[in-house]
Amino acid sequence: MKRRAFVTLRLLSLAIALPAVTQTLWIPAAIAQGFVNTRGPQSQPFPSFNSQRLDEQLIRYQQQLNQSGPPDILIVGSSRALQGVDPLALELALAHYGHPGLRIYNFSINGATAQVIDLLLRRILTPDQLPKLIIWADGVRAFNNGRPDRTYQAILESEGYRRLSSGVRPLQTQGSSTPTRTGPTRRRQSAVPGAFPKTDPPPPLTTNDDPREALATTYQAMNVWFSQVREEIAATYNDEAQQAMWMRRGDPGESRNNQRPSAPTPGTGRPPLPTMEALTAQQTPNQMQPRGFVPVSDRYNPETYYQKHPRVSGQYDGDYAAFSLQGAQTRALEAIAQFTNSQQIPLVVVNLPLNSDYLDPVRSSSEQQFRSQMQRMATQRSFIFRDLGQLWPTQDNYFADPSHLNRYGAFSVAVELAADPTIPWGRAR
């Protein structure tokens, strides 16, 4: 414990020693200033995409690429996926079902439609920055061609999009100007308790002998190094906490899947299913986690929710205005399906759960049209469609509001997906 305390104090002292100006490199303060520095201390910052969540996700995904390369599985979608699919719970549940060691990142963006996801997968990320399997978790609103696509339009009007259109992409692959995904997957090694991570600070780089530039560049390099060290320390503590917290306790938000026996299958050596307690200890509620996920702690209570929020029927809901499944969003889905097939990346589209209070006749009709079209397109375009829309219509504890899951619902969705044998999880290895 003394050695760990020394490491923690050492890291804090490094953080305090860094000047405030360098903090714009890796934290959302950079976003507020209109640029996103994902390209390293010696490169020019990449302009904002007019989407704070996209800008922040790019920063975190660059850290993911720097530390361990692209994830094995990428979760994409809107805010419904951002807080509705827990990547850590999915990792642990997949290990229970015989797929250990998979790395998962949630790259969801508030307001993302099919056009935004198409832009992300085919133009912002390079093929070498893509995963081996994609989980696209969302719902009918992301595919409604009749509603105004404000998020996509704001991105098209951004300086970041103008830079992207000039042929410059925002992310770089560490250590190579030509990214590559070949070679074995790097597995995170548990550090010896109390030992300092074996991450050396990069040497300062300057273009001339100006001592002011040398000092500034040294601070930038140290800031990047500190970010990497902090992530390694957090990962080490998370691994140890995960191993120490398998004891099951009852929680009203636990999934029915979590009622399965928690002990390892005899003779398999597989870990038990994760519990909410194990994850709760590792996550700060209502804040974005290193894997891109936001665990929302609110629990939907109809008796109090509508005292603060108006009850809007589907007839007057702008997300369902001029409802149509033909148009730009559908073409974006077709383009994504064609692209992932060409890259030999399995695409799994998941219709996320909704609360029964949300499913009035207008929305229920749209949901039925959406399910029918997705089932048909999945066969025609060679992707997988999984419908969880009405899985827990009355399980209020799984929801933050009638159409968004909370951390308990996100945990339960992850366990539900991990147990699905029709999803080709083996392709993600």
Secondary structure, DSSP 8 states (H G I E B T S, - for coil): -HHHHHHHHHHHHHHHHS-GGGGGTTSTHHHHTTEE--S-TTS--EE--S-HHHHHHHHHHHHHHHHH-S-SEEEE-SHHHHTT--HHHHHHHHHHTT-TT--EEE---TT--HHHHHHIIIIIS-GGGS-SEEEEEE-GGGG-TTS--HHHHHHHTSHHHHHHHTT--S---TT-SS----S---------TT---S--------SS--HHHHHHHHHHHHHHHHHHHHHHHHHHHHHHHHHH-------TT--GGGGS--S--TTT-------HHHHHTT--TTS--TTS---------HHHHHHHS----GGG-GGGTT--SSSHHHHHHHHHHHHHHHTT--EEEEE----TTT--HHHHHHHHHHHHHHHHHHHHHT-EEEE-TTSSTT-GGGEEETTEE-HHHHHHHHHHHHT-TTS-GGGG-
